[in-house]
Amino acid sequence: MVKLFSALILISGIVLIVSILFQESKSEGLGAITGGSGGRFGISRARTLEDMLAKITTVAAIVFMVSALVIAAIQ
């Protein structure tokens, strides 16, 4: 059981790092890799990408915290 939650912590931690790095910031960072709001789709594509990254970040953070609490309770 501990191995399962340890794997969840590892996977959700990696997802958290990647999703946070891809989010747009006020300065240029790794968010520039996705192309920003430019391109054919314009602003609507950027907003959906930002919304999707925010949801992924939220879910990954919840999974990370719940898994950490469960491991702490088991041990």
C-alpha positions as CSV (number, residue, x, y, z in Angstrom):
1,M,0.0,0.0,0.0
2,V,2.9,2.4,0.8
3,K,4.4,1.6,-2.6
4,L,1.2,2.6,-4.4
5,F,1.0,6.0,-2.6
6,S,4.7,6.5,-3.0
7,A,4.2,6.1,-6.8
8,L,1.3,8.5,-6.7
9,I,3.4,11.1,-4.9
10,L,6.2,10.6,-7.5
11,I,3.9,10.9,-10.5
12,S,1.9,13.8,-9.1
13,G,5.0,15.6,-8.1
14,I,6.4,15.4,-11.6
15,V,3.1,16.5,-13.1
16,L,3.0,19.4,-10.7
17,I,6.5,20.5,-11.7
18,V,5.8,20.3,-15.4
19,S,2.4,22.0,-15.2
20,I,3.7,24.9,-13.1
21,L,6.7,25.4,-15.5
22,F,4.4,25.5,-18.5
23,Q,2.1,28.1,-17.1
24,E,2.3,31.6,-18.4
25,S,4.1,34.2,-16.2
26,K,4.6,37.9,-16.4
27,S,8.1,37.3,-17.6
28,E,9.3,34.9,-20.2
29,G,9.9,31.4,-18.9
30,L,9.3,27.8,-20.0
31,G,5.7,28.9,-20.8
32,A,7.1,30.4,-24.0
33,I,7.7,26.8,-25.3
34,T,4.0,26.3,-26.0
35,G,3.9,29.4,-28.2
36,G,1.8,31.6,-25.9
37,S,-1.3,33.2,-27.3
38,G,0.0,33.6,-30.8
39,G,-0.8,31.4,-33.8
40,R,-4.0,30.6,-35.7
41,F,-6.3,30.1,-32.7
42,G,-5.5,33.4,-31.0
43,I,-6.6,34.3,-27.5
44,S,-9.2,31.6,-27.1
45,R,-6.6,28.9,-27.4
46,A,-4.3,30.6,-24.8
47,R,-7.2,30.8,-22.3
48,T,-8.1,27.2,-22.7
49,L,-4.5,26.1,-22.4
50,E,-4.1,28.2,-19.2
51,D,-7.4,26.8,-17.8
52,M,-6.3,23.3,-18.6
53,L,-2.9,23.8,-16.9
54,A,-4.6,25.3,-13.9
55,K,-6.9,22.4,-13.5
56,I,-4.1,19.9,-14.0
57,T,-2.1,21.7,-11.3
58,T,-5.0,21.7,-8.9
59,V,-5.8,18.0,-9.4
60,A,-2.1,17.0,-9.1
61,A,-1.7,19.1,-5.9
62,I,-4.8,17.4,-4.3
63,V,-3.5,13.9,-5.3
64,F,-0.1,14.8,-3.9
65,M,-1.4,16.1,-0.6
66,V,-3.9,13.2,-0.1
67,S,-1.2,10.6,-0.9
68,A,1.2,12.3,1.6
69,L,-1.4,12.3,4.3
70,V,-2.3,8.7,3.7
71,I,1.4,7.6,3.8
72,A,1.9,9.6,7.1
73,A,-1.2,7.9,8.6
74,I,-0.1,4.4,7.5
75,Q,3.4,4.7,8.9
